[in-house]
């Protein structure tokens, strides 16, 4: 079955960096667009970035453009999110997502806290 496992979250100071990972299994990873979402405390889950199957098309939500980079390695079935210049408002639980046969699949999430 489809499984997504995020890792790499933690506590970081404003201006710092983190790299999130998402290990995927149960489907042909390279054949599907992948997405990152986040859910800030007390708010709805929101889209932040997507990448096409081959990795050639990337899209970002405006608030993270120029600071976050989505990437993937299809040989390793792994998705990444490099986050630089982190702000307190980036504090959230971060999730990777795949839409597989019209169903959305999510990992368990990884917590990112940006605080001094």
RODO-148227 format. One record per atom (N, C-alpha, C): x, y, z. Coordinates in steps of 0.02 Angstrom, whole numbers, padded with zeros to 5 digits, always signed. Example, Ala and Ser with C-alpha at 12.3 -4.5 7.8 and 13.67 -1.06 7.14 Angstrom:
residues 2
+00660-00284+00390/+00615-00225+00390/+00660-00165+00390/+00642-00112+00354/+00684-00053+00357/+00645+00002+00394/
//
This chain:
residues 116
+00042-00059+00000/+00000+00000+00000/+00044+00062+00000/+00013+00119-00017/+00050+00182-00020/+00070+00202+00051/+00134+00217+00058/+00159+00243+00121/+00204+00302+00109/+00196+00353+00150/+00238+00413+00148/+00263+00426+00218/+00328+00435+00225/+00358+00445+00292/+00401+00507+00290/+00379+00559+00325/+00417+00621+00328/+00467+00620+00386/+00521+00657+00378/+00570+00666+00431/+00608+00731+00419/+00647+00751+00469/+00690+00809+00462/+00667+00872+00497/+00608+00869+00527/+00585+00928+00563/+00625+00940+00627/+00610+00996+00659/+00643+01012+00721/+00634+01085+00741/+00673+01105+00790/+00672+01174+00814/+00730+01212+00782/+00716+01269+00753/+00768+01309+00721/+00755+01383+00734/+00808+01422+00736/+00801+01493+00748/+00780+01528+00683/+00748+01586+00689/+00732+01625+00628/+00795+01637+00587/+00787+01631+00522/+00844+01637+00477/+00880+01573+00463/+00864+01521+00501/+00897+01457+00493/+00869+01415+00436/+00895+01354+00430/+00876+01309+00375/+00860+01240+00402/+00817+01205+00366/+00802+01135+00378/+00790+01101+00311/+00803+01036+00310/+00788+00997+00250/+00742+00940+00270/+00683+00941+00243/+00635+00888+00257/+00640+00833+00204/+00628+00772+00225/+00628+00715+00179/+00561+00679+00183/+00543+00647+00128/+00483+00606+00125/+00501+00543+00086/+00501+00487+00121/+00515+00423+00088/+00449+00390+00068/+00445+00371+00005/+00383+00345-00023/+00390+00271-00041/+00335+00235-00035/+00333+00165-00056/+00262+00146-00075/+00256+00090-00111/+00190+00065-00128/+00163+00089-00195/+00201+00129-00230/+00180+00151-00296/+00243+00169-00337/+00234+00179-00402/+00290+00196-00445/+00304+00271-00436/+00350+00285-00391/+00361+00353-00367/+00371+00403-00425/+00412+00386-00473/+00429+00432-00527/+00372+00448-00574/+00318+00412-00568/+00261+00424-00612/+00210+00473-00586/+00222+00502-00528/+00172+00544-00495/+00199+00610-00472/+00158+00662-00481/+00173+00726-00449/+00172+00717-00373/+00216+00753-00340/+00218+00752-00267/+00210+00823-00241/+00183+00828-00181/+00169+00894-00152/+00191+00896-00079/+00207+00955-00057/+00216+00970+00014/+00160+01016+00036/+00132+01002+00094/+00083+01044+00127/+00108+01058+00198/+00078+01107+00229/+00092+01119+00300/+00027+01141+00335/+00026+01128+00400/-00030+01149+00441/-00005+01186+00502/-00011+01253+00500/+00010+01292+00559/-00038+01279+00617/-00016+01292+00678/-00059+01281+00736/-00125+01318+00730/-00180+01283+00738/-00246+01315+00737/-00271+01336+00669/-00235+01315+00616/-00255+01336+00548/-00266+01276+00504/-00292+01290+00443/-00304+01237+00395/-00238+01216+00362/-00238+01154+00337/-00181+01131+00299/-00178+01170+00233/-00116+01189+00213/-00108+01230+00154/-00053+01203+00109/-00064+01210+00044/-00015+01190-00006/+00045+01236-00004/+00106+01208-00011/+00164+01251-00016/+00207+01237-00077/+00210+01175-00101/+00253+01162-00159/+00233+01097-00192/+00245+01093-00258/+00233+01032-00295/+00289+01021-00346/+00297+00958-00366/+00348+00941-00415/+00321+00886-00459/+00334+00891-00524/+00309+00841-00571/+00349+00776-00564/+00323+00723-00594/+00355+00657-00589/+00428+00658-00609/+00445+00686-00667/+00515+00689-00687/+00556+00742-00649/+00522+00785-00613/+00556+00837-00575/+00568+00901-00613/+00538+00907-00672/+00553+00964-00715/+00508+01024-00702/+00450+01014-00672/+00403+01068-00660/+00392+01075-00585/+00406+01135-00559/+00399+01148-00488/+00355+01209-00479/+00314+01206-00428/+00270+01262-00412/+00274+01276-00338/+00266+01339-00319/+00272+01359-00249/+00217+01408-00231/+00196+01404-00169/+00151+01454-00141/+00192+01518-00132/+00160+01575-00140/+00196+01638-00142/+00240+01651-00080/+00216+01632-00022/+00252+01649+00039/+00318+01612+00047/+00328+01558+00008/+00390+01519+00015/+00435+01526-00047/+00411+01559-00099/+00452+01567-00159/+00518+01601-00143/+00572+01573-00170/+00638+01602-00158/+00671+01579-00094/+00633+01546-00050/+00660+01522+00013/+00660+01446+00017/+00609+01414-00011/+00602+01342-00009/+00616+01313-00078/+00645+01252-00079/+00657+01217-00142/+00633+01145-00135/+00589+01126-00180/+00566+01056-00182/+00609+01018-00232/+00625+00956-00216/+00664+00914-00261/+00648+00841-00248/+00670+00798-00292/+00656+00726-00284/+00712+00686-00316/+00718+00624-00291/+00763+00575-00321/+00721+00513-00334/+00704+00501-00397/+00659+00446-00413/+00692+00378-00403/+00758+00375-00405/+00793+00312-00393/+00790+00293-00319/+00784+00343-00276/+00782+00331-00204/+00711+00336-00176/+00662+00350-00221/+00592+00358-00198/+00587+00409-00142/+00623+00464-00149/+00626+00514-00096/+00611+00584-00123/+00573+00620-00084/+00555+00690-00096/+00587+00732-00042/+00611+00791-00061/+00640+00836-00011/+00608+00905-00014/+00617+00941+00041/+00599+01011+00043/+00654+01047+00081/+00695+01085+00044/+00747+01125+00074/+00717+01192+00094/+00721+01208+00157/+00691+01270+00183/+00745+01315+00210/+00753+01373+00180/+00803+01422+00201/+00768+01486+00225/+00806+01527+00259/+00780+01592+00284/+00713+01582+00320/+00711+01535+00365/+00649+01518+00398/+00624+01575+00442/+00558+01581+00444/+00525+01633+00483/+00480+01600+00536/+00463+01639+00586/+00420+01611+00638/+00353+01587+00609/+00330+01620+00557/+00267+01600+00526/+00271+01535+00486/+00331+01508+00478/+00339+01443+00446/+00327+01385+00495/+00318+01402+00559/+00304+01350+00608/+00240+01313+00590/+00246+01247+00584/+00189+01206+00562/+00210+01133+00563/+00160+01090+00554/+00174+01020+00539/+00175+01014+00463/+00226+00983+00437/+00236+00978+00365/+00221+00907+00342/+00183+00902+00287/+00161+00838+00260/+00180+00832+00186/+00200+00772+00165/+00203+00759+00094/+00139+00724+00072/+00126+00730+00008/+00061+00707-00019/+00069+00680-00089/+00032+00628-00103/+00025+00603-00172/-00048+00588-00184/-00071+00605-00244/-00138+00587-00264/-00131+00526-00309/-00153+00470-00284/-00143+00405-00317/-00211+00375-00330/-00228+00366-00395/-00293+00339-00414/-00350+00378-00380/-00346+00443-00383/-00397+00490-00359/-00403+00491-00283/-00356+00461-00249/-00356+00464-00175/-00294+00502-00152/-00304+00545-00103/-00249+00581-00073/-00219+00540-00016/-00152+00533-00019/-00116+00498+00034/-00069+00547+00068/-00064+00539+00134/-00024+00583+00175/+00022+00544+00220/+00079+00574+00237/+00120+00545+00288/+00095+00567+00357/+00134+00550+00408/+00114+00567+00477/+00132+00639+00494/+00173+00670+00452/+00193+00739+00464/+00257+00744+00505/+00291+00800+00497/+00350+00815+00536/+00345+00888+00560/+00358+00899+00623/+00348+00964+00654/+00408+01009+00642/+00395+01069+00619/+00446+01121+00612/+00426+01179+00657/+00471+01198+00701/+00460+01254+00746/+00516+01305+00736/+00496+01365+00718/+00545+01419+00707/+00536+01469+00764/+00586+01472+00807/+00580+01514+00866/+00649+01532+00891/+00654+01591+00920/+00717+01611+00951/+00716+01594+01026/
//
